Amino acid sequence: GFDSYKCGDDMDVPQTFEHGYVSDQSDFEQIIWELEHKEEGKPLFLFNVTIQNHGGYTYEGDNYEQTISLNGYSQEYPQSEQYLSLIHETDSAVEYLIDYFRNVDHKVLVLFYGDHLPGLSSDFMTEVHGGEFSTLDEQEEKYSVPFFLWANYDIPEENVGLTSLNYLSNYVYQAAGFALPEYNQYLTQLQEAVPAMNSIGYYSKTAGAFLPYSEAKGEEKHILNQYLQLEYNALMDTRHLNSRFFPTPAD
């Protein structure tokens, strides 16, 4: 449903590289270019996927400098040090982007999140956590990632607590002051019943804990099955697409 797509080769700004990939700094400079070259008087929606911090973390080329060292652990974790050094570079690039948006005339919303955990050694993850991630709650903790929604105009400050990626669009609509489309109205109701979910389980308000989907019962099971049907309809069953919920067919 996007109007256009750009990859690294299509960038309009000079590319710089970090650990062999296009850097977040030049990626964010491209975002600024898109805003400055958008059609006058028209809004811009941009979904941006960075690549700088993608694994693996064994790069030894010229465009990488280790800035983070781990001390006091039972062994050395060079891959983790490389990942954390890259994340540190991202922090600086995010600061650059936000500082730019503070001073533009347009209203700007930035939603920033990560969509998966890094491929680091299991020994490191276990040592940092202090356990083996043996319970589902511990595994969910492993899969948790922070996110932020920032605006260059006044929006309420809030810690939303427990949520999941499938609900993030609702926060954008609300912060922008837009009416929720029917599908997002449905997501609001779904979130009331099931506050968070991902590939390994969902948060059960009945149980007060995360459960695997196989243990869903009663109304929660019905609600989750209904959601699965809608997902299938949106992504796979395009011949019978529910046009109320999905007015734009997925590619």
C-alpha positions as CSV (number, residue, x, y, z in Angstrom):
1,G,0.0,0.0,0.0
2,F,3.0,2.4,0.0
3,D,3.3,4.9,-2.9
4,S,7.0,4.4,-3.3
5,Y,9.9,2.4,-2.0
6,K,13.6,3.3,-1.7
7,C,16.5,1.1,-0.8
8,G,20.1,2.1,-0.1
9,D,20.9,2.5,-3.8
10,D,18.1,5.0,-4.2
11,M,19.3,7.4,-1.4
12,D,19.5,11.1,-2.2
13,V,22.1,11.9,0.4
14,P,25.7,10.6,0.7
15,Q,25.9,7.1,2.1
16,T,28.2,6.5,5.1
17,F,28.7,3.0,6.5
18,E,28.9,1.5,9.9
19,H,30.2,-2.1,10.3
20,G,29.6,-2.7,6.6
21,Y,26.0,-1.4,6.5
22,V,24.4,1.9,5.6
23,S,24.7,3.9,8.8
24,D,21.8,5.1,10.9
25,Q,23.2,8.7,10.5
26,S,22.9,8.7,6.7
27,D,19.6,6.8,7.0
28,F,18.2,9.6,9.2
29,E,19.6,12.3,6.9
30,Q,17.6,10.6,4.1
31,I,14.5,11.0,6.3
32,I,15.2,14.7,6.6
33,W,15.7,14.9,2.8
34,E,12.2,13.3,2.3
35,L,10.6,15.8,4.6
36,E,12.3,18.8,2.9
37,H,11.4,17.5,-0.6
38,K,7.8,16.5,0.1
39,E,4.9,18.0,-1.9
40,E,4.0,21.4,-0.5
41,G,0.9,21.3,1.7
42,K,0.7,17.5,1.7
43,P,1.4,15.2,4.7
44,L,4.2,12.6,4.6
45,F,4.0,9.2,6.1
46,L,7.3,7.3,6.1
47,F,8.1,3.8,7.3
48,N,11.8,3.6,7.7
49,V,13.8,0.4,8.4
50,T,17.4,0.8,9.5
51,I,20.2,-1.8,8.8
52,Q,23.2,-0.5,10.7
53,N,22.8,-2.7,13.7
54,H,21.9,-5.9,11.9
55,G,24.0,-9.0,12.7
56,G,26.4,-10.6,12.6
57,Y,28.6,-8.8,15.1
58,T,32.1,-10.1,14.0
59,Y,32.9,-7.2,11.6
60,E,36.6,-6.3,11.5
61,G,36.6,-3.7,8.7
62,D,37.5,0.0,8.7
63,N,34.1,1.6,9.3
64,Y,33.6,0.4,12.8
65,E,35.1,1.6,16.1
66,Q,34.5,-0.2,19.4
67,T,33.3,2.3,22.0
68,I,31.7,0.0,24.6
69,S,33.6,-2.6,26.6
70,L,32.2,-5.2,29.0
71,N,33.9,-5.7,32.3
72,G,33.3,-8.1,35.2
73,Y,31.8,-10.9,33.3
74,S,32.8,-14.6,33.4
75,Q,34.1,-14.5,29.8
76,E,34.7,-12.1,26.9
77,Y,31.8,-11.2,24.7
78,P,33.2,-9.4,21.6
79,Q,30.0,-9.8,19.6
80,S,28.0,-8.1,22.4
81,E,30.5,-5.3,22.6
82,Q,30.1,-4.7,18.9
83,Y,26.4,-4.7,19.1
84,L,26.4,-2.3,22.1
85,S,28.9,0.0,20.4
86,L,26.6,0.2,17.3
87,I,23.6,0.9,19.5
88,H,25.6,3.7,21.1
89,E,26.1,5.2,17.6
90,T,22.4,4.9,17.0
91,D,21.7,6.9,20.2
92,S,23.7,9.8,18.7
93,A,22.0,9.6,15.3
94,V,18.5,9.6,17.0
95,E,19.6,12.7,19.0
96,Y,20.5,14.4,15.6
97,L,17.2,13.5,14.1
98,I,15.1,14.6,17.0
99,D,17.1,17.9,17.3
100,Y,16.3,18.6,13.7
101,F,12.6,17.9,14.1
102,R,12.3,20.2,17.1
103,N,12.9,23.2,14.8
104,V,10.8,22.4,11.7
105,D,7.5,24.2,10.9
106,H,5.6,21.0,10.3
107,K,4.0,18.9,13.0
108,V,6.1,15.8,13.3
109,L,5.5,12.4,15.0
110,V,8.3,9.9,15.4
111,L,7.5,6.3,16.4
112,F,10.8,4.4,17.1
113,Y,10.9,0.7,18.0
114,G,12.9,-2.5,17.4
115,D,11.2,-5.5,15.9
116,H,13.4,-8.4,17.1
117,L,16.2,-9.1,19.6
118,P,19.8,-9.3,18.4
119,G,21.5,-12.5,17.6
120,L,23.9,-12.6,20.6
121,S,25.4,-15.6,22.3
122,S,23.0,-17.5,24.6
123,D,25.8,-17.4,27.3
124,F,25.7,-13.6,27.3
125,M,22.0,-13.4,27.5
126,T,21.9,-15.9,30.3
127,E,24.6,-14.2,32.3
128,V,23.0,-10.8,31.9
129,H,19.6,-12.1,32.9
130,G,20.9,-14.3,35.7
131,G,19.0,-17.4,34.6
132,E,18.1,-19.7,31.8
133,F,14.8,-18.1,30.6
134,S,13.1,-21.3,31.7
135,T,9.6,-19.8,32.2
136,L,7.3,-18.1,29.7
137,D,7.4,-14.9,31.7
138,E,11.2,-14.9,31.5
139,Q,11.1,-15.6,27.7
140,E,8.7,-12.7,27.3
141,E,11.1,-10.5,29.2
142,K,13.8,-11.5,26.7
143,Y,11.6,-10.5,23.8
144,S,10.7,-7.1,25.3
145,V,12.0,-4.0,23.6
146,P,11.5,-0.3,24.5
147,F,9.8,2.1,22.1
148,F,9.0,5.8,22.1
149,L,6.5,8.1,20.4
150,W,7.8,11.7,20.2
151,A,6.2,14.8,18.8
152,N,7.5,18.3,18.2
153,Y,4.2,19.6,19.6
154,D,2.5,19.1,23.0
155,I,1.2,15.5,23.6
156,P,0.6,14.0,27.0
157,E,3.5,12.2,28.6
158,E,2.7,8.6,29.3
159,N,4.2,5.3,30.0
160,V,1.8,2.8,28.4
161,G,3.3,-0.2,30.2
162,L,2.4,-3.5,28.7
163,T,1.7,-3.5,25.0
164,S,2.8,-5.1,21.8
165,L,3.8,-4.1,18.2
166,N,0.4,-4.8,16.7
167,Y,-1.1,-1.9,18.7
168,L,1.5,0.7,18.0
169,S,-0.5,2.3,15.1
170,N,-3.2,3.2,17.6
171,Y,-0.8,5.4,19.6
172,V,0.2,7.2,16.4
173,Y,-3.5,7.9,15.4
174,Q,-4.3,9.2,18.8
175,A,-1.2,11.4,19.1
176,A,-1.9,12.8,15.7
177,G,-5.5,13.5,16.6
178,F,-6.9,11.4,13.8
179,A,-10.1,9.4,14.1
180,L,-9.5,5.7,14.3
181,P,-10.3,3.6,11.2
182,E,-12.6,0.6,11.8
183,Y,-9.7,-1.8,12.0
184,N,-8.0,0.3,14.7
185,Q,-11.3,0.6,16.6
186,Y,-11.3,-3.2,16.6
187,L,-7.6,-3.2,17.9
188,T,-8.7,-0.9,20.7
189,Q,-11.3,-3.5,21.8
190,L,-8.8,-6.3,21.3
191,Q,-6.2,-4.5,23.5
192,E,-8.7,-4.2,26.3
193,A,-9.1,-8.0,26.3
194,V,-5.6,-9.0,25.4
195,P,-3.1,-6.3,26.3
196,A,0.0,-7.8,24.6
197,M,0.9,-10.7,22.3
198,N,3.8,-11.9,20.2
199,S,5.0,-15.1,18.5
200,I,5.5,-17.1,21.7
201,G,2.4,-16.1,23.8
202,Y,-0.1,-13.6,25.0
203,Y,-0.8,-11.8,28.2
204,S,-3.9,-13.3,29.9
205,K,-5.9,-10.9,32.1
206,T,-7.7,-13.9,33.5
207,A,-4.5,-15.6,34.6
208,G,-2.6,-12.4,35.3
209,A,0.4,-13.8,33.4
210,F,1.7,-14.7,29.9
211,L,0.4,-17.9,28.5
212,P,1.1,-19.9,25.4
213,Y,-1.7,-19.7,22.8
214,S,-2.4,-23.4,23.3
215,E,-3.6,-22.7,26.8
216,A,-6.1,-20.0,25.9
217,K,-9.6,-20.8,27.0
218,G,-13.1,-19.4,27.0
219,E,-13.6,-15.8,25.8
220,E,-9.8,-15.2,25.4
221,K,-9.5,-18.2,23.0
222,H,-12.5,-16.9,21.0
223,I,-11.0,-13.4,20.8
224,L,-7.6,-14.7,19.7
225,N,-9.1,-17.0,17.1
226,Q,-11.1,-14.1,15.7
227,Y,-7.9,-12.1,15.4
228,L,-6.1,-14.9,13.6
229,Q,-9.0,-15.0,11.1
230,L,-8.6,-11.3,10.5
231,E,-4.9,-11.6,10.0
232,Y,-5.4,-14.3,7.5
233,N,-8.0,-12.3,5.7
234,A,-5.7,-9.3,5.5
235,L,-2.5,-11.1,4.4
236,M,-3.6,-14.2,2.5
237,D,-7.3,-14.3,1.6
238,T,-7.2,-11.3,-0.7
239,R,-10.1,-12.6,-2.9
240,H,-12.5,-12.2,0.1
241,L,-10.9,-9.1,1.7
242,N,-13.0,-7.4,4.3
243,S,-13.1,-4.0,2.8
244,R,-14.5,-2.4,6.0
245,F,-11.4,-3.3,7.9
246,F,-8.8,-3.4,5.0
247,P,-9.7,-0.8,2.3
248,T,-6.2,-1.1,0.9
249,P,-5.2,-4.6,-0.2
250,A,-1.8,-5.8,1.0
251,D,0.8,-6.5,-1.7
